[in-house]
Amino acid sequence: MTKIVFMGTPAFSVPILKGLAETGYEIQAVVTQPDRPVGRKHVLTPPPVKVAALELGLEVLQPEKISGSPEMARIAELAPDLIVTAAFGQFLPEKLLQVPRLGAINVHASLLPKYRGGAPVHYAIINGDAETGVTIMEMIKKMDAGAIFAQDRLPITPQDDVGTMFDKLSLLGRELLLATLPKLIAGELEKTPQNEAEVTFSPNITREQEAVDWQKTATQVDCQVRGMRPWPIAFTTYEGTRWKLWDVTPLPEESTEAAPGTIIKKAKKQLWLACGEGTVLAINELQPAGKGRQAVAEFLNGVGQHIALGQKVGD
C-alpha cells in the first residue's frame, strides 16, 4: 500500500486525513502546526488535525517551521511514496518536495489558478462568486502554482458563509482526492499547467479588510459579512466603539437617499442602514464591544437604546 505523510492543520483537513486512513493508505506520520493559545484565557489547544491523528493512533510532528527542522529530517527518514497536504499553513522547502517517490500534492480550496494563497474561500464569498471548488495540484516551490491533476466545483448560495463552505469543500476535497489517487499512483493521470494569465491571489485577510465600507452596496456588504464569518468577523464602528457584524440582510425592495452608513430605521426588531447606490441593509445579529453575539432586538433593548435615526456608523 502507498505510504503517505499527511500535512494539515484546521478542521478542513480532518475529513481528508480520515478518508485516507479509512481507505487503507498507510499514513506514516501527520505533520501539523504547534499547539496554540486559544480564547481569552489563552488555553493551549491542539489543532484539529492533531486531535484526529492521535485518535487514529498516528505519529504527529509539529514543527514551528518545517524547513531544516528535526521533523523534516524525520519525514526524509520515513521515505514516503507521497506527501499530501491540505491547509497545512507553511511553505514546503524544495528539498522536502523531492523526498517522496511520487512527489507532493495539495488539496486546495479554490478553482486554480483563481485564488492562490491562504484565504481562497473568504475571497470567493466576499467577491460574490457564484461558485468555487477544490483543486488537486502538484506542489512546487512557488505558492499554489503547480500543475492541476483534478478539479471539482460547488455553488455558493446566498446563505453560505466561510464555515459552511469549508465544511462542504472539505468533503468535496476528500472525495476528489480519493478518486484521483489511484490513477496518480498508477502513473495514469495527466496534469495540466495553470494558465498564468488567469492567476488571482487570496492573501490572508488584514484588519483593514475587516472594516465595512458603507460605500459598497447592501449586497456587497452582505458578501463581506458572510465572507468573514465565523472568522475573522467584519466590523463597523459607532461613536468610537466597535460592532462586529454577524448577520445582515440586503433589502432589495427598499431604497434611500441617505448617505452611506446612516441609520435610517430603528424599530423594536429592526435596524436599517444606508449603503452605497441608495441600497438598504438590515442588521440581524451583531456583537457590541465587550458583549456577546446578540440579536438586534436584544441589542436595541440594551446597549443600543441610545441610537437615533440619522446617526452614522463607520469612520
N, C-alpha and C positions, 0 to 999 in steps of 0.2 A: 504494500500500500504506500502511496505517496506520502513522504514526510514533509510536514508543513510547520513553519514558525509563523504564528499569527501575531499581528501588531494592531492594537486598537485601544481606545480609552473610554468613550462615553457609552451611554445606553444604546445609541445607534449601532454600535459594533457587536453587541451581545447576541442578537439572533443570528448574526453571520458566523460568529465563533461557534455557537451551539449547533448550527446547521452543519458545519464542517465536522464537528465531533460526532454528531448523530449519524452522519452519512458513512462514517468509518475511516475517515482520513486520520493519519497518525499526527496528532498535534504534539510536537516535541516540546514546545515552550510557548508561552504567551508573554508578549512584551507590551507594557503599558506605562502610563505616566506614574510618577510617585504619588503617594497619598498626599492630599492637600487639606488645609484647614477650611472648614465649611461653616457658614452661618455666623450669627453674632457672637456665639461662644467659641468660634474657631475650633470646632471639634475635628480632629484629624480623621479624614474619611477616605477610604479606598475608592478608586474609580470603579464604575460598574463592571468593566471587563475583568478586573482583578477578582471581584466577588464571584463572577460567573466561572472564571478559570479555576479558582480554588474549589468551588462546588463540583467541578468536573475532575478534580484531582490532578490538575496540570501544573507544571513548573511555571512560576511567574517571575519575570525580570522587570525591574522598574528603574531604568537609568534616568538620572536627571537630564543627561544629554547623551544620546546614543553614540555619537562619533567618538571613537577612541576609548570607549568605556570597557570595563570588565564584562559587561553584559553583551557588548558587541563581540568580544572575544569568545564568549560562551556560545553565541549563535554560530560563529565560524567553526567552533569545536563540534557542534551538533551536525553540521554539514547537511542542512535541509535540502530537499529537492526544490522547494518553492517557499517564498515568503509571500504571505497575503496580508495586506494592510487595509484597514477600514477606519478612518478618522483617528489615526494614531496621534497626530499632533506635533510631530517633529520631522524634519528633513532627514532622509536616509543618505549617508555618505556613499559615494560611488563604490568604495571598497566593499561595503556591505551588500550593495546591489549585485556584486559579482560573485557572492558566496553561493547562492543556490543554483543547482544544476539547470533548473527550468526558469530561472530569473525571479523577478518580484512583480507582483500585480497589486493593483489598488482598486477598491470598491469606492468610487467617487459619486457623491450625491448631486450630480448635475448631468446635463447632456453636453458633455465636452465636444468642442472647445469652448463652449459657453460656461462662464463662471469657474475658472480655475481659482483655487485659493481656499481659505478656511471657512467661508460663510456662504456657500452656494445656495442653501435653502433660504436663508434670510433674504438674499438679494432677489431670488426668484419671486418671492411673495411681495417684497417691498416694491419691486418694479412692475407688479401687476401682471406677471406672466400667466398665460392660460395653462401651461403645463411645465413640468420638469421631469426628472428621471434619474437613472443610475447608469454609470459607465464603468465597465471593467476595462482597465487600461494597464499597459506596460509601464512600469516605473523606470524613469531615467533621472539623471541628476537634476534636470530642470523641472520646476514645480508643475505637476499635473500636465506635463507636455508629452507624455509617452503615447505611443500608438494605441488605437482602440481595438479591443477584442470583441466587445459586445455592448449593446445599449438596450434599455427598455424605458418606457415613459409612462407618466401618470398625469392626469389632470389636477389642477389646483382649483378647488372650489372656493366660493366666497366665504365659506365657513372655516376653511383651513387656516392654521397658523403654523409656526415653526415646529411646535410639539407634535401636532397631528401628522405633518408631512414627514418629520423624522421617523415616526413610527411606521408610516406607510412605505417610505423609501428603504428603511432598514429591511423590511420583509421582502420588498421587491429586489433589493440587492442580494439578499440571501438566495432567493430562487434563481436569479440570473447567474450568480457565481456558481451555484451547484450545477446549473445546466451547462455552463461554459467550461468548467474544469476538465471533464473527461476528454473533450476534444483538444484542449490546450495540452494536457499531459500526453496525449497520443500524437501530438505534433500535427494535428489535422486542422488547426484553426489559423485562418489568415488574419492579419492585423492591418488596420487602416490608419495611415498617418493623419494627424489632426491638420485641419486647414488653418494655417496661422493667420490668414486674413479674417477669420471669424472669431478669433480669440477675444474673450472678455474676462475680467477678473472680479473676484469677490473677496477682497481682503477683510480681515476681522473688523467688526463694527466698532467705530470710535464713539466716545462720549458725545461728540458734536453731532453725530448722525442720529443719536437717540432723541435729540430735541425736535419736537414737532415744528415744522414750518407751516404756519397757518395760511401762507400764500398758496399752498397746494390745495387742490380740490378736496372735497369731502371723501371721495373715493380713494384718492391718493393717500390721505391721512389714515383712512381705514387700512389700506395695504401696509402702511408703515407700522401701525399698531399690531396687526396680525403678524407682520414680518419680524417683530421683536418680542413676540410672546411665545413661550413663557420666559425667555431671556433675550436680551438684557432689559427689556421693557421701555417703550417710548415714554417720554415725559413732556410736560409743559410747565411753565412757572406762573404763579399768581401772587402778586404782592410780595415777591421775594421768597416765596416757598415753592416747593416742587410737588406737582401732582404726577404720579405715574398713571398712565392710561392703559387699562387692562382690556376694555371692551367698548367699542363705539359702533355707531350705525350711520352710514350716509342716508340722507333723506332726499331722494331724487325728486319727490313731488313738491319740495319746499325750495324757496329761493329768498335771497335777502340782498339789500343794498348796503348793509353794514360792512365796516372794514373787517378784513380777516382777523380772527382772534377775538371778536366781540361776542359777549354773552347776549344772545337775542331772545332767549326764553328760559324762564325759571319757574317751574311748577312743582307739585308735590313729588312727582317721579320723573321729571324731565329737566334736562339741562342741555340747551342747544347752543352751538357756537357757529359763527360765520366762518366760512373757509373761502379759498380763492375762487374766482369766477362766479361769485354770488351763490355758491353752494352751501348747504347746511349739514351739520354733523350733530348727532345726539350722543352724549356720553352716557354709557350704561353702567360701567364699573370703573372705579379709579382708586388710587391709594394716595391720600394726602400725606405729607411729611410726618413721620413719627407714628403713623397709624397703619392698620392692616388694610387689606383689599376690601372694598365695600361697594355695595350697590349705590346708585346715585341717590335713591330715596334716603338711605341711611346717611349719606354724606350731607345732603341738604338739610336733614334734621339735626345734624351735628356741627362739625367744623365749617360747613358751607352755608350756615344760616345767614351770614352777613353778606353773601354775594348778591350783587344787584345787576339788573339789566343795564347794558351799556358799558359795563366794565370790560377790560380786555385781559386776555391771558397771553403768555409768551413774552419774550424780551422785545 
